[in-house]
Amino acid sequence: MESQDRNADYQYSLPIIAYKLLFGLVEFLLGVSLAFFHNRFLHWYRFYVASELSENPHDLLVRLTKQIVPAVLTHHAVLTLYLILLGGVKIAGAIGLVYKKNWGVDLLVSLTFIMLPFQVIELITHPSLIDFLYISLGLIIALYLINFRPKLWAEKVSNRIKSS
């Protein structure tokens, strides 16, 4: 009975579960594909650049990606680990939400607050409306999951940790 009472403290929503599960799957699969196919991606990208530059030496897409893509594909280990872990945590949190478990909410909300400083720094150094919307949506979802009471949520998590 106590477990049901504690689960009633949080809000669960099918669109949020779908959102977290979808983004988790995309991140996880990107990480796995980067782990297994990074050399093929790098080869494909170099072939694409050569063919595009032979047609148009001032190709916009090549100019935009010529610094980023080779660096990402050359130094892929950290990004691969990051994507696999981030996707895995989101998938696990979404599964916890499906079963209305406190740990699912705790996992997703903690992840949001852990990632927030890094996302804000990225937003400040490279302002983008899409990044701003992504960060805002993530915060709104996290706050919704804990009924817009972060202090109460932190106290409950702390009490559960102490009682374990």
C-alpha positions in Angstrom: 0.0 0.0 0.0 2.8 2.4 0.8 4.3 1.8 -2.6 1.1 2.9 -4.3 0.8 6.0 -2.1 4.3 7.0 -3.0 3.7 6.4 -6.7 0.6 8.7 -6.5 3.0 11.6 -5.6 4.2 11.8 -9.2 2.5 12.4 -12.5 2.7 10.0 -15.4 1.9 10.9 -19.0 1.9 8.8 -22.1 3.2 11.6 -24.4 6.1 12.1 -21.9 6.9 8.4 -21.9 6.8 8.3 -25.7 9.0 11.4 -25.9 11.6 10.0 -23.5 11.5 6.6 -25.0 11.8 7.9 -28.6 14.7 10.2 -27.8 16.4 7.5 -25.7 16.2 5.0 -28.5 17.5 7.5 -31.1 20.4 8.5 -28.9 21.2 4.9 -28.0 21.0 3.7 -31.6 23.2 6.6 -32.8 25.8 5.7 -30.2 25.7 2.0 -31.1 25.9 2.8 -34.9 28.8 5.2 -34.2 30.6 2.5 -32.3 30.3 0.0 -35.0 30.3 2.0 -38.2 32.4 5.1 -37.5 35.0 4.2 -40.2 32.3 3.7 -42.8 30.6 7.0 -41.8 34.0 8.8 -42.1 34.7 7.2 -45.5 31.1 8.1 -46.7 31.5 11.7 -45.5 34.9 12.1 -47.3 33.4 10.7 -50.5 30.4 13.0 -50.2 32.7 16.1 -49.6 34.8 15.2 -52.6 31.8 14.8 -54.9 30.1 17.9 -53.7 33.2 20.1 -54.0 33.9 18.8 -57.5 30.5 20.1 -58.5 30.5 23.3 -56.4 33.7 24.4 -54.6 31.6 26.7 -52.3 29.0 24.1 -51.2 27.2 25.4 -48.1 26.7 22.0 -46.4 30.4 21.1 -46.8 31.5 24.5 -45.4 29.1 24.0 -42.4 30.2 20.5 -41.6 33.9 20.4 -42.6 35.1 21.1 -39.0 32.5 19.2 -37.0 31.9 15.9 -38.8 35.5 14.8 -39.2 36.3 15.8 -35.6 33.3 13.8 -34.3 34.0 10.8 -36.4 37.7 10.8 -35.6 37.3 11.2 -31.8 34.1 9.1 -31.6 34.8 7.1 -28.4 33.6 9.7 -25.9 30.6 10.7 -28.0 29.7 7.0 -28.4 29.9 6.3 -24.7 27.9 9.5 -24.0 25.1 8.6 -26.5 24.8 5.0 -25.3 24.7 6.0 -21.6 22.3 8.9 -22.2 20.0 6.8 -24.4 20.1 3.9 -22.0 19.2 6.0 -19.0 16.3 7.6 -20.9 15.0 4.3 -22.0 15.3 2.9 -18.5 13.5 6.0 -17.1 10.7 5.7 -19.6 10.3 2.0 -18.7 10.1 3.0 -15.1 7.4 5.6 -16.0 5.4 2.9 -17.8 5.4 0.8 -14.7 4.8 3.9 -12.5 7.9 3.4 -10.5 9.5 6.2 -8.4 13.0 5.3 -9.7 11.8 6.1 -13.3 10.8 9.6 -12.3 13.9 10.0 -10.2 16.2 8.8 -13.0 14.7 11.1 -15.6 14.5 14.2 -13.3 18.1 13.6 -12.0 19.4 13.2 -15.5 17.7 16.5 -16.5 19.2 18.4 -13.6 22.7 16.8 -14.1 22.7 17.7 -17.8 21.3 21.2 -17.3 24.6 23.1 -16.6 26.3 21.6 -19.6 23.3 22.4 -21.8 23.1 26.0 -20.5 26.8 26.5 -21.1 26.4 25.2 -24.7 23.4 27.5 -25.2 25.3 30.5 -24.0 28.4 29.8 -26.1 26.3 28.8 -29.2 22.9 30.4 -29.0 20.2 28.4 -30.8 16.4 28.6 -30.7 16.2 24.8 -31.1 18.6 24.2 -28.2 16.6 26.7 -26.1 13.3 24.9 -26.8 14.9 21.5 -26.2 16.3 22.6 -22.8 13.0 24.3 -21.9 10.9 21.3 -22.8 13.2 19.0 -20.8 12.8 21.3 -17.7 9.1 21.5 -18.1 8.8 17.7 -18.4 11.0 17.2 -15.3 9.1 19.7 -13.3 5.8 18.2 -14.4 6.9 14.7 -13.4 7.5 16.0 -9.8 4.4 18.2 -9.7 6.4 21.4 -10.0 7.9 20.9 -6.5 11.6 20.2 -6.8 12.4 20.8 -3.1 9.7 18.3 -2.0 11.0 15.8 -4.6 14.6 16.2 -3.4 13.5 15.6 0.2 11.6 12.4 -0.8 14.6 11.1 -2.7 16.9 11.9 0.2 14.5 10.1 2.6 14.3 7.0 0.3 18.1 6.9 0.1 18.5 7.2 3.9 15.9 4.4 4.5 17.6 2.0 2.0 
